[in-house]
């Protein structure tokens, strides 16, 4: 680990930006139709349980990375294998988010630019940022957190002033009962975006005041969840369920609909800036976790040396991960949730906590 420390407020800002990230970009929870906002809200509540599990593991091993305490809990061989699996998951997630942002930029502003160029320019900036260390990422997060919310509040006011909101699009509430909504919660929302935040177990050892970790994590998750709920409420109110589900980028379609006093329109730049900020910090945190985890696992003394080779792997993985954006969404919101995110974010951590608890209890008795 590098000798760096971040504050609880910096952790809070990073977590909010991370969880908003590409979640604002994509049509999440649309299997719940007009109740998708309720699925996100319930997913936020249930995700608190996950974060309490992550926090408890952190309390058992506050000074070491998960890639190290997995070996202490499960033994050298099994722990190393599991740690490598988590690092692969982080690298894979970086590639997916990079593809999301690249596709958005091409759709929005650069239709004639090759995807490789857009992704390469973005990953170069992120490599430079990650090489500066977690303190620089965290301080930047505090600044951009404020910018993000200025954009969000401005956009919300303009949407309200334009008279686009039609709450009848949200009716009927729970038309088919609560079970379809709960199904979406436990098959989608709990893992994307909230389960992805398991990456912050790699950041917690850098916290100045460990006692503030729990409140920072819970508050950040609550704020991000409320923001995503409001965003989905607005998308469905403005576009309707059908158009929201069919749109590649529902929030972009909503913002493109803004027209105030016949002159204030085409505010797509609000969307682009917000998504680039969120995507940048999501990629940076995941990339940093992959670099520091790999360095810790393979005993590399200078983690920054790994940033270029891992960045190159991520760049080519982002291009090869799927043939087109529709296939990319299908895999990310369907197959990969069951193959990667459910086991790594909700099944393995409780098992690790159970084994750590039993080992700790045995040591106390001895």
N, C-alpha and C positions, 0 to 999 in steps of 0.2 A: 504493500500500500504506500501511496505517496503521503508525505507528512503534511496533510491539509485538513482544515476544519471548516464546516459550514454551520450557519445558524439555523434555528428552527423556522424562522420566517423565510429563509432561502429554500429550505426543504419544502415548505408549504407552496411557495410560488412555483417551484419546479414540478411538483406533483400535479398542481392544477393545470399548468401548461401541457404536461405530458398526457393527462387523461382527456383533456379537450382535443389536443393534437389532431389526428385524422378523424376522430369521432364526429366532429363538426362537418367534416367533408362528406361522409358517406350516409346512405339511408339506412341507419341501424334500427333494429326492432320492428321493421315494417311488417313482419308476420303477424303482429298484433293489430295491424290496421290502424284505426283511429285511436286505439288505446296504447299506441307505441310510447307515448309520453308517460303513461302510467307504468309500463314495463321498465322504462329507464329509472323512474323514481323508486320502484320496488327493488330493482337491481342495485341501486345505490345503498339502500338500507341493508340488504343481505350482504353486500360487499364489506360492510363494517366487520363482520365475523371473520372474513379472510384476513383483514388487516390486523385484527387482534391476534390471530395465529402468527402472522409474520412478526408482529411486535414481540410476542412471547419468545419466539426463537431468538430474536435479537437480544433479549434480556439475558438469555442463557449464555450467549457468546457475543458480548457487546464490542469486543475489540478486534474481531477477526471477520473476514469475508465468508459468505456462505460456501464458496468453493473450498474453504478450509475446514469449516465446522461440519460440513457434510462428511468429510473423511473421519472426523472425530466421532461422529454419531454412528456411521455405518461401517467404518473400517476403511482401510486404505484403498482396496480395489473397488469395492462397490461405491464408495464416496467419490472417488476420482471419476468413475464412469458417469455417475449422476451429475457431478459438477460439469463435465464436458457436455452432457445433454442440455443443461441450462444455458451454457455458453452458446451452443449451436442454436438454441431457441432465440437468444438475444440477437445473434447475427441474422438469422432468418427474418426476425421481426423488423430489424433495421432495413433489410432489403425490401420488405413489403411496404413499409412506410415511405421509403425513397421512391418506389414505383408509384405509390398514391400521389405524392407531391409532383413527381415528374409528369404524370398523366394530367393532373390538374393544370399545370403550367402550359402544357401543350394545348389542352382544350381551351383554356382561357385566353392566352396571349400569343403563343408561339406555335401555331399549327404546322408550320413548315420546318420546324427545328427537329432534328432527330432526337429520340428519347435518350440515347446514349449521351449526347452533349448536355442536355438539361440535368441528367442524373450525375454526370461527371463533375460539372461545375458545383453542384450542391454538395457532393461528398467531399470535394477538395476543401471547401469552406469548413465543413464539419470536422475533417481530419485536423485542420489547423486549430480549431477550437478545442478539440479533445486533447491535443498535445499540450495545451496550456494548463490543463488540470481541472479538477472538480470545483475549485474555488472560483475560477473565472466563469465557468458555466453557471454556477449558482448566482454570482453577482449579476451576470447578464440576465438571468431569469427574473430577478427582482425588477430590473428596469423594464423589460419587455412585458412583464405581467401588468404593469400600469398601462402601457401602450395598448395592450390587448383589450383591457376593460374600457378604456376610452373609446376604442373602435366599437366594442360591443354595445355600449350604452348609446352611442351616437346612432348606430344602425337600428337599434330597437326604437328609438324616438322617431326616426324617419319612417320606419314601417308603420308605426301607430299613426303618424301624421298623414301618411298617404292613404289611409282608410282601406287598406287591403285585407285586414283581418276579418274573417267571417267564422265566428265560433260554431255555427251550425255544422261546419265540416267535422267537428269533433264529436258529433252525436251520431248514433246513440252510444253512450258510455257503457262498456261491458256488455255489448249486444249479445255475445255468445257465452257470457259468464266470465268468471275470474280465471278459470283453468287455462284457456289459450294464452292469456297474458302471463301467467306464472310459467307456462312452458317456455315462452320466449325469454323470460328472466333466467331460467336455469339451463337453457341451451345456448344462449347468445350473450345477453347483456352482462351476466356475472363474470364472463371471461374476456369480453371485448366491450368496453375498454378497461374495466376495473381489474380483471385478473392479470392483465399485462403489467400492472404496477408492482408485481412481485419483483421486478427489476430493482426497485428501491431498497430491497434487502441488501443490495450491493453498495448502496449509498449510505445507509444508516450508520455504519462504523465511523463515518467522517463527521458525525454530528457533534457539535461542541457540548451540548447539554442533553445527554441521553434521556433525561426525565421528560423532556418536551416532545419526544418522538411520537408518542401515542396521540397526543392532542393535535399535533401538526398533521399527521396522516389522516386522522378521522375528519378534521376540519377541511382539509384539501379535497378529500373524496366527496364530502357533503356538498361543498361549493361547486365542484366540477359536475356532480350529478344534477344539482339544481339548474345549472347553466345548460346542460344537455337537454333536460326536461323542457325548459323554456324554449330552447331552439326548436325542438320537435313540435311543441305546441304551435309555435309561429309558422313553421313549415306547413303543417297540415291545415292550419287555419287559412293560410294564404293560398296554397296550391291545391288542397284537397288530398285525400288518401291516394287516389289513383296516380296523379302526377308526381306526388312525392315518392311513391314506390318505384315509378318508372325512371325517374330522373337519376342520372349518374351523380350529380352534385346538387341535392335539393336546396341547400342554403344559397348556392349561387343563383338558382332559379328564383328563389324568393327575393334576393337582393336586386336582381335584374328587373323585378316587377315594380320597384320603388319609383314613384313619380310624384314629386311635390311641387305644386304651383307651376306646373308645365315647364319648368326649367331645370329642376334638380332631379336628375335621372342618370342611368348608366353608372351606378356606383359599385361596379364589379371590383374595383380596386380595394374596397373595404374587405371584401371576401378574400381576395388574393393575399393581402397583407396579413390578415388574421390567420389564414391557413399556413402561410409560410412560417410565421412565428411559431405556431403550435407544432407544426411538423418538424421544424428545425430543432426545437428542444426535445421532442420525443426521440428523434434520431440521435441527438447528442447524448442523451442519458443512456439509451440502449447501447450505443456504440462504446461509450465510456465503460459501461458494465462489462461488455464483451472483452475490451482491451485489458482492463484491470483484472478480470477473472482469468483470462488466458495467462497473463503474466504471473498471477498468484499460483495457478495450477501447475505451470511448467517452470516455475522458479526463475523467471526472467527478471533481472535486476532493474532494467529500465523499460517500464511499460510503454513509453512513448514510441519505442522502436517498432512496436507491433502495429501502430496505427495505420501505416501505409499498406502493409500486406493485407491486413484485415479489411481495410477500406477498399482495396482492389477486389477482394473476394466478394464484398457486399455489392459493389458496382455491377459486376458481371452476373451475380445472383439476381439482382433486381431486374435485369433484362431477360434472364432465362426462366424466371419463376412462373411465367404464364405467357401464352401467345397473344392475348389481348386483354383489355381492361375488364370485360364481362367475365371472362374465365378467372381473372385475378380476384374479382369480388366473390365469385362463387366458391372458390377455394378458401379464401380468407374468412368469409362469414359462415362457411359450412364445414368443409372437410377438416381444415386445420384446427378449428375450435375443438373438435373431438379427439384429434390425433395428438395435438400439442398442448393447447391451453388448459383443457379440463384436467388432464393428469398432472401437469407441472404447476398449476396455480391452485387447485382445490383438493387433489388427492394426496400428492406426495408431501406438501408442507404439514398437514395434520399428522401424518405418519412419522415424519421427522420429529415433530414436537412430542409425540407420544414416547418415542425411543429416547429422546433427550431428557424428558421428564423422569422416565424409569432409571436411566443412568445416573441422573443427578440425585434421585432419591436413594439409590444404592450407595453412592459416594457419601451422602450425608449419614447414612446408617453406619458405614464403616468408620 
